[in-house]
Amino acid sequence: MKVNKPRVIKDYNKLDKDLQQQIKLLYTDGFADHLIHFFDKDGTKVTVLPFETDDRYYMLRMTENEAVQIVDEDDDFDEDGFLKSEVKQEYEDKFADMDNLAETVPDDDDDDSYDDDFVDDGGGGDDDED
């Protein structure tokens, strides 16, 4: 049985480099097709990229346009939006002890539920509840 992990909503560009690399390794074909949508407690539609580590469950805020732009501007991805094979190999070697990465990709690309347990970490470093 899984232990409850802290749940964090955060901006992708405010993550440290290692987490960004792990996310790229998981989403080798870009981010846009893996975004999920839900309504927050105020009824606002939120678009996020889910990502789970050993100690946290992240919901990374980004619009579909931002997801495409991040990949387009990242030299780790080729012109078709796929993680370059040499970069993929480098990250696989670097994060070899993290077998569970492939298991965190959601099967469903549209989840309309909101979990009040998420903490919005707008990037300031402190976890503040919504």
N, C-alpha and C positions, 0 to 999 in steps of 0.2 A: 504494500500500500504506500502511496506517495505521501510525503510529509507536506503540509501546507507551506508554500513558499511566499515570501513577500512579493507582491504584485506591484509593478512600477510602470507608470505611463511616462514616457520620456521622448525627447526629440532625438532622432538618429544622429544628427550632427553634433550632439552633445555627449555622445558615448566615447569611451576611450578607444584607441586604435585597435587593441586586441579584440574587443567586443565587435567592432565593425568588421574586422577580418573574419571572425567566427560567423557573423551574419552572412557575409558574402559567400563563405564556404557552404552554408546551408542553402542559400538562395542563389545558386550558380547561374540561373537563367534570369536574374533580375528580381525586382521587388514587386512591380506593379500587379502581376497576376496572383500575388499571394496576400494582398491586402484584405483585411476584413473590416466590416462596418458594424457599428452598433450605436445605440442612442444612450448618451450619458444620463445621469440622474435629473438633468435639467431639460431633457428631451432634444438635445443637440446631437446631430449625427456626427460621429467621430470615425475617422479612417485611420487604421493602424496596421503595422506589420508585427505579427506576434513572433516572439523569440524567447526561448527558455534556456536558462543556464542551470548549473547544479544548485545554485542558491537563490535564484530569482526568476520570475516570469515577467518579461517585458512586453509592453504594448508600445511600439515605436510610432509616434504620430508622424504621418506624412500623407499628403494627398496623392492621387494617382499621378498627377503631373510632376510633383516633387520626386516621387519614386522613379519615374523615367529620367528626370533631370539628374538625380544623384548617380545613376548608372551611366548615363551619357557622359558625365564629367569625370568619371572615375577611370583612371588609366588601368585599373585591374580588370576591367571589362573590355571585350572587343567591340567592334563597331556594330555588331548584331545584338549586343546586350548580354553576352554570355561571359562568365568568368574565364579569363585566359587559362589555358591548360597548365602553363608553367606557374602561374600564380596559385591555381587550385592545388597543384602538387606541393608548393611551398607551404600553403596553409594547412594542408592535410598532414604534412610532416610536423609542423609546428603544434598542431592541436590533436595529435594522434591519440592522446589519452582521453579524448572526449567523444566516445562512441555514440552517445545519445543525440548528436546533432541532427541526424536525419529523422529522428523520431519526433521532432518538434514542429515539423511543417504540418499545418492544419489540413484536414481533408476537405473542409468546408470553406468556401471563400466569402461567405456572407453570414455573419452571426449578429442577430439583432438584439442580443441581450446585453445588459450592463451589469458588471459585478462591482458592488460598492466597496469591495476589499482592495480595489486598486488605489495606489498612491500616485498622485501626480507629482513627478519630479521634473519640473520644468527646466531642469538643468542647473539650478542654482546650488545643487549639492545636497540640500536638506530635503527630506521626504515630508511633504505636507499633504494631509488628507484633503480630498475634494470637499 
